Amino acid sequence: MTRDHISGLLRATCARVLSKDEAAITGGSLLVEDLEADSLDFAEIIETLKSHGVTLPAQDVLRIRTFDDFVDAVHARAAVETAR
């Protein structure tokens, strides 16, 4: 998965789960503070990622603050899973 593909997938998923316009989700958007994501929202987003073959460990999820952090974490994890 390319970073652009991951960004598009995450942006669409976050918009759907968080009931936000995709244009409102920028790289610097704080997921909790700006987009009002809660733990159930994160769980739903993580499940969507699993359906695309990417599993994020809990320790990675706990470090995510911004949308770009999320994209970076998924991109890094996808690279690890592809290398297996």
N, C-alpha and C positions, 0 to 999 in steps of 0.2 A: 504494500500500500504506500502510495506517495503521501507526502505531507499535505499536499493540496487536496487529495482525495479524503484523507482523514479529517481535515479542517471542514470540508463540505459536509461530510457525514455527521460530524459532531455538531456543526452549526444547525443543520436541519433537525437533528435529534433534540438538541437543547431547545430550539425554538418550539418544537412540538410539545415536549415534556413540560417546559416552563411557561408555555403560552406567551411567548415573546415573538416579535417580528425578527426574522433573520438579520435584517439590517441593523438591529439594535445590539446584536452580539458582535463585539469587536475583540481583537486580540487581548486588549487590556481589561476587558470586562471582568469584574470580580464576580465569581459564580454565586457566592452567598450574599454579599452585600449589594451588588448591582442587579443581579438577575434573580435574586431571592430563591436560590436553590436550597432544598433541605435534603436530609438523608434519604428520604424516599425518592426524591428526584434523582439523586446520584445513583441509587440502586437501579432505577429504571433505565438510566443512561448506560450504566455498566452492563445491564442485561442486553441492551441493543448491541453494544460492542461485542459481547459474547456471540451473538448471532452472526456477526461478521468475522468471527475467528480470533478475536483479541480478548485476552483475559488480563485485567489489571489487578495486581496484588493489592491488598488493603493498604500496605505501607506507601504505595505509589499514590493511591487515591487521597490519602491523608495529607499529602504535600501539595495537592492541587489547589490553587487559589484563583488563578485567572483562566480565561478561555485558552490562551496560548499555552499555559502550563498543562492543561488537559491535552491539547493537541500534541505537545512535546512528549508527554508521558505515553500516550497511545502510539505515537510514531516510534519511540524507543522500544516499546514492548513488541510492536509488530515486527521490528527489525530482528529482535531476539528470537521471536517465534518463527520467523522465516528462516533464520540461520540454522534451526534445528534439523 
